[in-house]
Amino acid sequence: MQENVTIEAPLVKDLVFVTYESTLTEHRLKFREFLAPLLEENDPKVLLYFWINFSSQGIAMTEPVEHWIRRAGNNCKDLGFKELGEQLCKHAIHEADHHLLMIEDTKRLINRWNKIYIPKLDTNTILKQPPI
């Protein structure tokens, strides 16, 4: 007599992970090709300028994250996924104000630039630039 066979959760998680990862492979390769020139860059001036722009552009990207996650959590709760919704709402709290870190990074990087390089960069002008 055969007992009921159940798939253990770790096997299901592994299968989901492998499936998910396999869908990303092509995109990761394209992203790596896009980044290759930067990763091969050796000029400290170019790299610092990149990080200034990366940080300043990241502000607009990170500011709404808390609200997106909270909204997703509330939607999950409304759809009956109470535990998932609660976890997302808790996580949203941890995402709060990350854009302030990006602002601080941008300011510090610009200060470093202005101590070393010409032309001098204006912090307010860079922070007010719209996202690309």
C-alpha positions, 0 to 999 in steps of 0.5 A: 500500500502506497502512502500519500506522497507530498512535495516538500516545500523546499523542493517547490521553492527550489523549482520556483527559484530556478524558473525565476532565475532562468527567466532573468538570464538574458536580461542580466547578460544585456545589463552586463553588456550595458555596464561593461564600459563603466566597469572597465573605466579606470579614470577616477574623474569619470567614475566619480561623475557617474556616481554623482549622477547615479545617486542624484537619479536614484532619488526619484526612484527610491522616494516612492518605494515606501508608498508602492510597498504599502499600497501593495500590502493594503491591496493584498489584505483587501484581496484576502492575503492578510499575512502577506499584506501585513508583511508588506506594510511592515516592510514599507516602514523600513523603506521610508526615507531611503531617498534621503540617503541618496540625497546625502550621498549626492551632496557628499560626492559633489563636495568631493568633486568640488575639492578635486575637479573643475568645473565646480558642480552646483549641488542644488542644480544637480538635485533639481534635475528631472529623472532621465 
